[in-house]
């Protein structure tokens, strides 16, 4: 579902996306981008709290709920509900992430009545029929069983468990076979009422609909949901546990999967913009980053290697990793550490900073070339506490980053060389 690419007067002006704030009579607020040149409507929304709301010993609950909301609602069982979606070419889906419970709807504007009716039913009157719960639960368990020996999955889950022991971030978002096997319809239905609350709801609509119509539709879809508790303000970020440690899960495979985590930056940290430039230089660029050049191009240690800043609601990390032959795992990790230490000690070059800024600024409009992508990008801004005005400010903030800024952040993030490292395979010499 494509929409015209938003125009930009200059690269620093940012994409020209005219965002209106629409408020319904019942107080539901949405960001709207009217686009009447194509008969399409995209809706993206997020409720506050996703997998972090899973009850203790019930990991995977929110994820299972996300798979059940479109499996029957109101007087429509799963087959009838899915049939109406298919008959009208409506895309509707949900996803439970760590901090938010997401949903999306895409429809032809001529089918908006049916689309909005089905979305309202899914949110306000999900059925959780026993046969649907059993079927979807079986699908989730089958997927978990297939992933049980997947090195990437094992490594990611073990890394988070070691970084955040005893916290919901340390649990797998999809749960595990044991936890999911115990989940039943009544507890899932109760959790859905907690998840689908208006407090903290963020909502973006892009497409062929006016502000007046949207205001009415918002109450039809979201107006009857419980208010719920307001979003908790983030405090000090959770400390990452296990820094300086290396853990290995023994698995008889020819390659070792390596993942590492170190302290990161919260989204509204004054250094986050400069930190994003730094990460692009370290491992955020697919073909020009230091890690790519040193690990793959110069030494041929791995096909790919990367790093990224990962700010969460209650914590912040820099995460990265690669996969390499067992006998070269220690060398790969040593090279990664060396590049982080060089950035801390010497900083990047002026050329590296300018090239990173040029890419980050120049590629930004590509996030806005379809209606669903516009909706998704705007929702990300909203859930992270930004206003629409950030669109026009973002590129200027990156352009203002100096070499001194990036060097300061490099020393801040990499001055302490300790990382938490997780490996899966049979690495030689890593510990």
N, C-alpha and C positions, 0 to 999 in steps of 0.2 A: 504494500500500500504506500505508494510514493506521493510526496508532496513537493512542490517547487523548492529548489534550494534557496534558503534565505540569502539575500544580498548583503554585502558588507561594503561600506564606503571605503574603508582601508583595512589592512590586516589587523591594526590595533583596535579598530572600532568594535570588533567582535561581530558575530552573526546578528543580523537584524531580525529579531523574533519579537513581534508585538504581543506582549503578555498582558492580558487583562485579569484582574482579580474579581471573581464572581462570588457573591455571597447569597445563599438561599434564604428564604423567609425563616427557616428553622436554624439558620446559623452555620450551615455547612459551607466551607470555603473551597474554591478551586481556582487554579490558574488556567486560563483559556487562551489558546491561540486559534483565532478564527482563520479558516482557510477554505474558501468556498469554490475554488477552481476545480477541485476534485470531490466526488461524492463519497467521502470517506470520513470516519470518525475513529480516533484512537484515544483510549482512556487508560491512564496508568495511575495506580494509587498504592499507598503503603500505610499500613496500620503500625503503630508503635509497638514493638516487641514481637519477635519471631521465635526462633529456637531458644532464646534466653528465657522464654516463659514456659518451657517444658517443665513439668513437675519433676522433682528429684526421682531418680530411678525410672523415669519414663521418657528418656531421650528419643527423639523422633516423633513426638506427639504432634507438634506444629506442622512438621513436614507431612505427616499422614493426613492431617486436617486439610492441608493444601491440595491433596489429591482427591479429596472427597466432596469438596464444595460443589463441584459440577457433576457429581454422581447422583443426581436426584435432588429436587427441592420443591417445596409446596406440594401440589397434587401430581407432580411429574416424577415418575421413577427414573432411574438412571438411563434406561433405554430411551424413554420419551424425551428427557431433557437433552441428551446428546443428539437425538434425532432432530429436534428443533434447531439446535446450533448448526448442524450440518445442512439442513434444508435451507437455511438463510445465510450460509457462508460466514458464520460468526465465529471469531476466534476468542475464546475465553479461557483464562488459566490463572493459576495461583502458585505462589512459591514462598516457602518459609526460609528466610535467611537468618543470620545470627541476631540482628537487631531489629528487623522489620519483617512484616508479613505482607508480601506484595501480591498485586493482582493486575491483570491487563485485560482490556476488551478492545477488539478491532472489528468494525462493521461497516458495511455500506450504509450511507446515511438513509437510504430508502428503507432499510431494515432496522432503523434505530428503535422503533417501538418494541419490537420483539427482543432486540439485544438488551435494551435497558430493563425490560421486564424480567428476562432471564438472570441478569446480573443482580437485580433486586431480590429475586427468589433465592439465588445462591447465597447471598449475604444474610438475608433475614430469615429464611426458612429452609436451611439445609436439612436433609432427611436423615442421613447417617443410617440408612437401612442396613440390617445385619448382613444381607448378602453382598451389598456393595462394600461394606467395611471389610468383610472377609476376603473379597476379591482383590481390592486395592492393597490391603495389608499383605496378602500373598505375593502380589507383584513387587512390593517394596522389599519383602524378605528375600525373594528370589534375587533381586538386584544386589542386596547386601551380601548374600551368599556368593554371588559371582565376584564381588569386589573383595571378598575376605582375604584373598591371596594376591590382590593387585598391589604391586609395590608403591605406586603413587598414592593410592588411598591409605594404605598402611602408614606410609611416611607422614602424610598430612595429618591424619588423626592422632598419631603418636606425638607429633610436634606440638599440636595444640594442647593435648593432654599434659605434656610436660611443662608447657609455658604457663598454663592457667589451671593448675590442679585445684579441684574443689569448686571451680567456677563454671557456670554454664558454657563459657567459651571453650572449656576443656573437653566438652562432650561433642561427639559427632552430630552434626545437624540432622542427619537422617536416622540417627540412633544406631543400634546394632540389632542383631537377630534376636537376642534375648529380650531387650527392652521393647522392641516393636511387637514381638509375639505376645506380650502381656497386655497390649493396648486393646480396649474394648469401646464400643459405641458410646456408652453413657459418659465416660471420662473425656472422650474426644469432643462430644457435643458440648460438654461443660467448658472445655478449653476454648472452643470456637467462640463462645459468648464473651470470654475474656479477651481473646485476640481481636475480635471484630468490634472494637469500640471507637467512638468518634474522637475521643481525646488523643491528640497526636496524629490524627489522620491527615495525610498529605495526598493531594489529588491534582492531576493535570489532565486536561482535555485538549486535543488538537484536531481540528478538522471542520467539517461542514455543519456547524451548529452556532446559533447566536447566543449572546450572553443571557438574554431574557429567557430563551428556551432552556438553557443549561441550568439556570437558577431553579426553575421548576423541576427539572429532572433530578437535580441533586437531592431534593427532599424525597422524591419518589424512590430513589435508590438507597440513600444513606440516612435519611431523616429519622427513621424509626430505630436505628441502632442505639444501643446503650451508650451513655456518655463516657463511662469508664473513668479511670484515674488519669490525671494529667501526666505528661511525659516528665520523667525525672531528669533534673539538670545534671549533666555529667560533672563529676568532681575530678579529683586527681586521677590520672590514668592508672589502671592496674599495673603493678610491677610485673615484669616478665620473670618468671622463675627459671632457675637452671642455667643462667648465663655462665658460660665457661665450661659447660658440660657437653659431652658428645655421647649419644645413645645409638646403639645398633640393634636392629631387629634382624636376626639371622634368617635368611631366605636363600634357598639354592637357586639363584638366577645368575646369569653371566654379567649383568650390569648392576651397579649400586645406584639407587636413587638417593640423592642428597638434598636435604632441605635445611635451611638455617633461618634463624630469627634473631633480631637484635632490637634495641629500642628504636621507636619511630617517632612520629609527630602527629598530634591530634589535628583534626581538620582546620580548626580555627587558631592553631598556634601561629604566631607571627612569622615563624620560620618555615611554614608549610610550603609556600610558593617557591622559596629558594631551595627547600628540600626536594621538591619535585624536579627542579632543574638538576640538582645533584644526583638524584636517582636515575634520571635519564642518562646522565654521563656514566654512572656506575654500571647499571644493568637494565635500564628501562628501554633502551633502543635495541630493536631486533638485530641490527646489522652494524652499528657503529659504536656500541657501548664498550667500555674498557673490558668488562667481563667477556663479552663476545669476542673481542679481538685477542685477548690473552688466552682464554680457555679454548676457544675453537680455532680461530684463524692461525695463531702462532704455534700452538702446541697440538692441535687436533685431539684434545682430550674429550670433547663431547660435541654432539650435534647442536645443542642449544643450551643456553644459560641465561638466567634473568634475575632481576630483583624488582621489588615494588614497595612503595609505601602503602601500608594498610591501616588506616585509621578506623577504629571501631568506636561505638558509643562510649565504652568504658575503658578503652585501652588503645594503644598505638604501637605498631610494629613496623620494622623493615624486614621483609621476608624475601627469600630467594632460593635458588637451587639449580640443580643440573642432574644429569644421569650420565654415568661413565662406566668404563670397564672396572671390574672389582680391583684390579691391580693398579689402577690409576686414580682411585677415589681420593687417596690421601694427597696426591699431587694436585688434584683439582681443587680440593678445599684449601690447600696451602696457597694456591694462586689467588683464589677469591679473597682470602685474608690479606694477602700482600697488597692487592689493589685497594682494598678499603684502608689499609694502613698508609699507603702512599697518598690517598686523598686526604687523610687526616693530617699527615705531616707536611705535604707540599701543596695540597689543593689542586684543582684542575687548572688547565690553561685558559687564557682568555678566549682562545679559539673554540675550545670545547664548550665553554659557557655560551658563547654567541650562537654556535651551531645548535645546541640544545634548545635555547630560547626560540630560535628561528623555526625549528620543527614543531615545538609545542604550540606556538602561536599560529603557524601556518596550517597545521593539520586540524585545528579546532573546528572550522566550518564543516568538516566531513562528518561530524557528529550530528548534523542537523539537516541531512539531505532527504529524509523521509519523515512522514508523520509519526510513526512509532518511535523512531530515533529521537525526534524532537521531544516527544512526551517523556521518554525514558531519561533523557539528559536533564530536562527541567525537573523531573521528579527527584533525581539525584541531588540537584541543588536544594530543593525544598526539604528533603529528609536530612540534609546536612546543615540545615539552619541558615541557608542563604536566601536572599530576596532576588526577584527577577533582574534587578539592576546589576547584579554580579555579571551578567552576560556582557555588558558594556565595559565593565571594570577589569574583567579577568585578564585579557591580553595586555592591558597597560600594566597590570601588576607584574606579569611575567617580564615584560619589556624593561621594567625598572630594576630587576634583579642585577646586581653587580657581581664581579668576580670576588670581591671581598665578602659579600653576603654568602656566596656558595662555600668559600673557604671556611667561614665561621661555622656554618652548619655542618660541614664535613668534620671539623674538629669536634663539634658537639655530638654528632652521631657515631663517629668512628674513633674518637679519641680513646674510648675504652674498648679494647679489642675483643672483649669477651662476646661470644655468640653461643646460642643454644643450637646445637647441630643434631639432626636426626638422620640416620642412614638406614636403608633397607637393602639387604643383599649380603654379600660376603666381602666387604672392603678389606684390602690388605693395608695394614699400617696406619689405619685411621685413628685407632685408640691404642 
